[in-house]
Structures are given as structure tokens and as C-alpha cells.
Amino acid sequence: MLIKANTYAEVYAAHQWRVPERFNMGVDVCDKHAVATPDKTALIVATPDGDATHYSFAAMQLLSNKLANLLRAKASNAAIASASCCRSRSRRR
């Protein structure tokens, strides 16, 4: 909640984020809406020439899940490569 202040500088100086220790922004800002209103527009990407692409909450949830799975796979591959590298180094000694 914002404080009552006379200037933006006062509000900015007094503001503190209150984020729980375990917080999933994707669930909070996308997944809840994807369940309640899947076809509602979540994001509009506009270009300088006036074209625009609209993404629904359901589409954003799908894309978010794809990205999370890709990052998870990349992290797993990196961990496997790192472990493999460590094993091969220890064998050389």
C-alpha cells in the first residue's frame, strides 16, 4: 500500500516491496487469470508501425510453461555436463 505523501520522492523513499519468501509471480499474475478468464487479453505487443499482437492469459500460461520447461532442461543439462566434467577430471589425476 502506498503512503500518503506530498511528492513522488517521498513515496519512492518510503516504499518497500513485501514479497513472501516463497512467491511464484507466474502463478500470481498469469495462472490465476488463465483459469478464471483464459481468453481475456493479458498482453498486447505493439510495433512502431501500428501492428499489434494480442496474447490471452491462456496463451501466456502456455508460453510461460514452455519457457520454464526449457530453462529446467537447460539447467539439468548444465548440471549433467558439469558433473561429467568433474568425473572426467578426477579420473585423470
Sequence and secondary structure as in RCSB ss.txt:
>XXXX:A:sequence
MLIKANTYAEVYAAHQWRVPERFNMGVDVCDKHAVATPDKTALIVATPDGDATHYSFAAMQLLSNKLANLLRAKA
SNAAIASASCCRSRSRRR
>XXXX:A:secstr
     SSHHHHHHH      SS  HHIIIIIHHHHH TTSEEEEEE TTS EEEEEHHHHHHHHHHHHHHHHHHH
HHHHHHHHHHHHHHHHH 
